[in-house]
């Protein structure tokens, strides 16, 4: 077994939590149960990794097989990567039967027609998700196994989730391979990013919906102790305002947890309004700007603005439309200067 493969396997084992090493090696499937029984999982991780490498040498594990172990780790710890959403488009509405073998063949052929030094690995999961790992090289260097790009594609949907490597110049080639393999004709980034892959899926697959039904709030409890000499009218007004904010927040965001979105970006276009007598603008051109939102948990942050007194309730549609506009992709329309015209690529 090549030394670089041995070192890669050793480093991959080292990043796995000790109590999960055996489980991931079993999922990997390249070591027999008898070989796993010989491993002492209670010793130092460095010693465990060395023993795993020795067993892999006995089985002549190659780099493609070693990459599968990395895929298993990243599937379990997918929140360690930053994921971006891309949407593909067809020229028509025709539906085609998806052939995974044909998809893999076309994908590899397109990548390797432009770059020979790549390692491409596929793994299928039960939710119709195809995980693709691409380790990039150069015309003169072998693929860098430590900085691969990850792609998650759900067959029969136009959505692709990509976690790029530091070699961002390879993203166009990756996108070309995706549309060729899946028989689409165009692909664009939706400008939604998050560490939570499942939250992004909830948004684009419409597994998450905001609740716009009337909600009757329960009486607020705790933290509402009234001062002895407080004006009863002021106390009632404060309580009513809190209940109003709580009700409006529930109507907009619902009662459940929000998808973990960390980045959203779109273009805002509206007409500048001024007194005609002032003659501020010679030409009636729209006011354009690029709006970016980022937060460790963007939607929960927006949800907390009104209760914290940092914004009026209900929140502006400019803020609450983010998950809906994400699902609608580029079909967003301007409405009274509040809604974004379209998502844009950086």
C-alpha positions in Angstrom: 0.0 0.0 0.0 1.3 3.5 -0.9 2.7 5.6 1.9 0.4 8.5 1.1 -2.6 6.2 1.4 -1.4 4.9 4.7 -0.9 8.4 6.1 -4.3 9.5 4.8 -6.0 6.5 6.6 -4.1 7.2 9.8 -5.2 10.9 9.8 -8.8 10.0 9.0 -8.9 7.6 11.9 -7.4 10.2 14.2 -10.2 12.7 13.6 -12.9 10.1 14.5 -14.1 10.2 18.2 -12.6 7.2 20.0 -16.0 5.6 20.9 -17.1 5.8 17.2 -14.0 4.3 15.5 -15.3 0.7 15.6 -18.7 1.7 14.3 -17.3 3.7 11.4 -14.9 0.9 10.5 -17.8 -1.5 10.4 -19.8 0.8 8.2 -16.7 1.2 6.0 -16.7 -2.6 5.4 -13.1 -3.0 4.1 -11.9 -4.8 7.3 -13.3 -8.1 8.3 -15.0 -8.7 11.6 -12.1 -11.0 12.6 -9.6 -8.2 11.9 -11.7 -5.7 13.9 -11.7 -8.1 16.8 -7.9 -7.8 17.0 -8.0 -4.0 17.5 -7.8 -2.5 21.0 -10.1 0.5 21.0 -9.2 1.5 24.6 -5.6 2.5 23.8 -4.4 5.9 22.6 -5.9 6.9 19.3 -2.5 7.2 17.6 -1.9 3.5 18.4 -5.4 2.6 17.1 -4.7 4.4 13.9 -1.4 2.6 13.4 -3.0 -0.8 13.9 -5.8 0.1 11.4 -3.1 1.1 8.8 -1.4 -2.3 9.3 -4.7 -4.1 8.7 -5.4 -2.0 5.6 -1.9 -2.9 4.3 -2.9 -6.6 4.6 -6.0 -5.9 2.5 -4.1 -3.6 0.0 -6.6 -0.8 0.5 -6.3 1.9 -2.2 -7.0 5.6 -2.1 -10.5 5.3 -3.5 -11.4 2.8 -0.8 -9.8 5.0 1.8 -11.9 7.9 0.6 -15.0 6.0 1.5 -14.0 6.1 5.1 -13.7 9.9 4.9 -17.2 10.0 3.3 -18.7 8.1 6.1 -17.1 10.5 8.6 -18.4 13.5 6.8 -21.9 12.1 6.4 -22.1 11.7 10.1 -20.4 15.0 10.9 -21.8 17.0 8.0 -22.2 20.1 10.1 -18.4 20.6 10.1 -18.6 21.8 6.5 -20.3 24.9 5.0 -22.9 23.9 2.4 -24.2 26.0 -0.4 -27.4 25.4 -2.4 -27.5 25.2 -6.2 -30.5 24.7 -8.4 -30.5 23.2 -11.9 -32.9 23.9 -14.7 -34.2 21.9 -17.6 -35.2 23.3 -21.0 -38.6 21.7 -20.7 -40.8 19.9 -18.1 -40.0 16.4 -19.4 -39.3 13.8 -16.7 -36.6 11.2 -17.2 -35.9 7.9 -15.5 -32.8 8.4 -13.3 -30.0 5.9 -14.0 -27.3 6.0 -11.2 -24.8 4.1 -13.3 -25.2 6.5 -16.2 -25.0 9.5 -13.9 -21.7 8.3 -12.4 -20.2 7.5 -15.8 -21.1 10.9 -17.3 -19.9 12.8 -14.2 -16.5 11.2 -14.2 -16.1 11.5 -17.9 -16.8 15.3 -17.8 -14.4 15.9 -14.9 -11.6 13.8 -16.3 -11.9 15.3 -19.8 -10.7 18.6 -18.3 -8.5 17.3 -15.5 -6.9 13.8 -15.2 -5.5 14.1 -11.7 -8.7 13.7 -9.7 -10.1 11.1 -7.3 -13.9 10.7 -7.6 -15.8 8.6 -5.1 -19.6 8.0 -4.9 -21.7 6.7 -2.0 -25.5 6.2 -2.1 -27.8 6.7 0.9 -31.3 5.5 1.6 -32.9 9.0 1.2 -32.0 9.0 -2.6 -29.0 11.1 -1.8 -25.9 10.6 -3.8 -22.8 11.8 -2.0 -19.8 12.6 -4.3 -16.3 13.3 -3.1 -13.9 15.0 -5.5 -10.2 15.3 -4.5 -8.6 17.8 -6.9 -5.1 17.7 -8.3 -3.4 19.7 -11.0 -1.8 18.6 -14.4 1.4 18.1 -12.5 0.3 17.2 -9.0 -1.6 14.3 -7.5 -5.0 14.9 -5.9 -5.0 16.6 -2.5 -7.0 14.2 -0.4 -7.2 16.5 2.5 -9.1 19.3 0.7 -11.8 17.6 -1.4 -15.1 19.0 -2.6 -18.3 17.4 -1.4 -21.5 17.2 -3.4 -24.9 15.9 -2.2 -27.4 15.4 -5.0 -30.9 14.1 -4.5 -32.0 12.3 -7.7 -35.3 13.4 -9.3 -34.8 16.9 -7.8 -33.0 20.0 -9.3 -31.2 20.7 -6.0 -27.5 20.2 -5.3 -25.7 20.9 -2.1 -22.0 21.7 -2.4 -19.2 22.1 0.1 -16.3 23.4 -1.9 -12.6 22.9 -1.3 -10.2 25.8 -1.1 -9.7 25.3 -4.8 -12.8 27.4 -5.7 -11.6 27.7 -9.3 -12.8 24.1 -9.8 -16.4 24.8 -8.9 -17.4 25.7 -12.6 -16.1 22.3 -13.7 -17.9 20.6 -10.9 -21.2 22.4 -11.9 -20.7 21.5 -15.6 -20.2 17.8 -14.6 -23.4 17.9 -12.6 -25.7 19.3 -15.3 -24.2 16.9 -17.9 -24.7 13.9 -15.7 -28.2 14.8 -14.6 -29.4 16.0 -18.0 -30.0 19.6 -17.0 -28.9 22.7 -19.0 -28.3 25.3 -16.4 -27.2 25.6 -12.8 -27.0 28.6 -10.4 -26.2 29.3 -6.8 -29.1 30.2 -4.6 -27.0 32.2 -2.1 -28.1 30.2 0.9 -25.3 28.8 3.1 -25.2 27.0 6.3 -23.3 24.4 8.3 -26.6 22.5 8.7 -27.2 20.5 5.6 -30.5 19.2 6.9 -31.9 22.7 7.5 -31.1 23.7 3.9 -32.9 20.6 2.7 -35.9 21.5 4.9 -36.1 24.9 3.1 -35.7 23.9 -0.5 -37.7 20.6 -0.2 -40.5 22.5 1.5 -40.3 20.3 4.6 -40.4 23.6 6.6 -43.3 26.0 6.4 -44.1 29.1 8.4 -47.4 29.1 10.2 -49.8 31.8 9.1 -52.9 30.6 10.9 -54.4 32.5 13.8 -52.8 31.6 17.0 -54.4 32.2 20.4 -51.6 32.9 22.9 -51.5 31.4 26.4 -51.3 33.9 29.3 -47.7 34.9 29.8 -46.3 33.4 33.0 -43.2 34.3 34.9 -41.3 37.5 34.7 -44.5 39.6 35.0 -44.6 40.4 38.6 -46.5 43.7 39.0 -45.1 46.5 41.3 -47.4 47.2 44.2 -48.0 50.8 43.2 -48.1 50.3 39.4 -50.8 51.9 37.4 -53.1 49.1 36.4 -53.6 50.6 33.0 -49.8 50.6 32.3 -49.5 47.0 33.5 -52.4 45.9 31.2 -51.0 47.8 28.2 -47.6 46.2 28.7 -49.1 42.7 29.0 -51.3 43.2 26.0 -48.3 44.4 23.9 -46.3 41.4 24.8 -49.1 39.1 24.0 -49.6 40.9 20.6 -45.9 40.5 19.8 -46.0 36.9 20.8 -49.1 36.2 18.7 -47.7 37.9 15.6 -44.4 36.1 16.0 -46.1 32.8 16.1 -48.2 33.6 13.1 -45.1 34.5 11.0 -42.5 31.9 12.3 -44.7 29.1 13.7 -44.2 27.4 17.0 -41.5 24.9 16.0 -37.7 25.4 15.7 -36.4 27.2 12.6 -34.1 25.7 10.0 -30.5 26.6 10.8 -29.7 29.1 8.0 -26.4 31.0 8.4 -26.3 33.1 5.2 -28.7 34.7 2.8 -28.1 37.3 0.1 -30.4 39.0 -2.5 -30.7 42.0 -4.6 -33.2 44.8 -3.7 -34.5 47.1 -6.4 -37.1 49.9 -5.7 -37.9 53.3 -7.0 -36.5 56.3 -5.1 -39.4 58.6 -4.1 -39.0 62.3 -3.6 -40.9 65.5 -4.0 -41.1 66.4 -7.7 -40.6 70.1 -6.7 -37.2 69.3 -5.2 -35.9 67.8 -8.5 -33.5 65.5 -6.7 -33.3 63.0 -9.5 -33.1 64.0 -13.2 -33.9 60.4 -14.3 -36.3 58.0 -12.7 -33.9 55.1 -12.2 -34.5 52.4 -9.6 -32.4 52.3 -6.4 -30.4 49.1 -6.2 -28.5 47.5 -3.4 -27.2 44.1 -2.3 -28.6 42.8 1.0 -26.6 40.3 3.0 -27.6 38.5 6.2 -25.4 36.3 8.2 -25.7 34.8 11.7 -24.9 31.5 13.5 -28.7 30.9 13.3 -30.2 33.5 11.0 -34.0 32.6 11.2 -33.9 32.2 15.0 -32.2 35.6 15.3 -34.9 37.2 13.2 -37.6 35.5 15.2 -36.1 37.0 18.4 -36.0 40.6 17.2 -39.6 41.6 18.1 -39.7 39.9 21.5 -36.4 41.5 22.4 -37.7 45.0 21.5 -35.2 45.4 18.7 -37.9 45.6 15.9 -41.6 46.3 15.6 -44.1 43.5 15.2 -44.9 42.2 12.7 -41.4 42.1 11.1 -41.0 43.6 7.7 -41.6 41.1 4.8 -38.1 42.0 3.8 -36.9 39.8 6.7 -39.6 37.2 7.0 -39.6 36.3 3.3 -36.1 34.8 3.3 -37.1 31.0 3.5 -40.0 31.5 1.1 -37.9 33.4 -1.4 -35.2 30.7 -1.1 -37.7 28.1 -2.2 -39.0 30.3 -5.1 -35.4 30.8 -6.3 -35.2 33.3 -9.2 -38.9 33.8 -9.6 -39.0 36.5 -7.0 -41.0 39.6 -7.8 -40.7 43.1 -6.4 -43.6 44.3 -4.4 -43.8 47.9 -3.2 -40.1 48.0 -2.9 -40.0 45.5 -0.1 -39.3 42.2 -1.7 -36.0 41.2 -3.4 -36.1 41.1 -7.2 -33.8 38.1 -7.5 -31.0 36.2 -5.8 -27.6 37.0 -7.3 -24.3 35.2 -7.5 -21.3 36.9 -5.9 
